[in-house]
Amino acid sequence: MNRHHQLRSLLILSCLSAATLATDRITMKVKIAGQPALFGLDTGSEATLLLDAGARRLGLEVERPPASARATPGSVLVGRTERCSIEIGANADQVRLPVVDVPDYLEPRVDGLIGWNILRQVVVVIDTPRQRISMQGELPAEVSAWSSWSIRPGATRLIVEIPSTGPTPETLMIDTGSPSGIELAPQRWRSWSAAHSHLPATLNSAFIPGVGIVATEERWAPVFALGGLVFHEIPVGRYGAMVQHAPEDRHAATLGLCALRRASWVIDGRNGKLYVQSHGPPQGPNNYEYNRLGAVFIPAAGQGDDLIAQVFEGSPAYRAGIRNGDILLRINDLDTTAWRTDPRIQRPGKFWSSPAGTVLRLGLKRQEKTFDVTIVLEDIFPAHLGR
């Protein structure tokens, strides 16, 4: 397969000069072909790219992959724009941007993604206390007192080497495009989750281009040590559930945006260093968006039209009588069988992250029997931090 038409499918959409640090993504204002556009900052993406809706909005011509093209495992087919200008801060270039098509029901709210291929040439300051991101020409002087990790040379995403107990360093991927906390490599997740089965847990879902919608388990850890850092009050999940392939054999974990908010970061791509300064335990309301139902409803194998339940045992959904394999027919008065076309329900997961105390009436089908349940969403994870 010609690489012109595919990229590794590591773009997770949930749940992405000056920029804004939001609760679910980092966004930056750029110009494409002289027109303003909003891009998500995504160090987990190997390329800077446009989403198909963004290309349409900007009026760019797109060369599509041939009808006969097939993506290799772990990849997604892409198109290419006509040659156009891209301006990010003071940097400008002429490029043909890759274009990825994602379903409209994801409501990505950005025109595209700024990948590691651009960031590796600049200094990026992620100032979480002030909720600001900036690209700078020089390294801030204060980082000389911070911890530092070496950026993996030649990596297509932001991967750093961290100390390990073995003879060779392990690696972390820093993924500003993921809203998650810490996503452990499969083997490490199995041992950690078995040892921490008492911690509160829920299920989440995410869309992976080239894969579809997948479910993943997530637990809330009061403390988690990794790479010489200590993270307080952090969601911990399994990385392998979100993508088909880990970045490499020595991969220990991926840090998403929730983890990034537990520290301050400076990326010095030119000199191959990532500087980090840990914060103390977070205080105040827990603003992490997660599934308060304890169940997800997703198509079988990421495809199809039926939304099929996967339920965490002991969750609010389980106690209400929902079981694995139940098909979701209705949320309150909304017909969820039309979830692909009805904009009111194109992201059913948004209902499950509503505040604790929200009452939902669900219509379900089990084999040939239909029935209703009433659910009251609960704070599965702590509602307030630092107590």
Helices and strands as residue ranges (DSSP letters): G 3-5, E 6-8, E 19-21, E 26-32, E 35-41, E 49-51, H 52-57, E 62-63, E 75-77, E 79-81, E 84-88, E 91-95, E 98-100, G 104-106, E 112-114, H 116-119, E 123-127, E 132-136, G 141-145, E 147-151, E 159-162, E 170-174, E 182-184, H 186-195, E 201-208, E 212-226, E 229-238, G 239-241, E 251-255, H 257-260, E 263-268, E 273-278, E 284-285, E 295-298, G 300-302, E 308-311, H 316-319, E 327-331, E 334-335, G 336-338, H 349-352, E 359-366, E 369-376, E 384-385
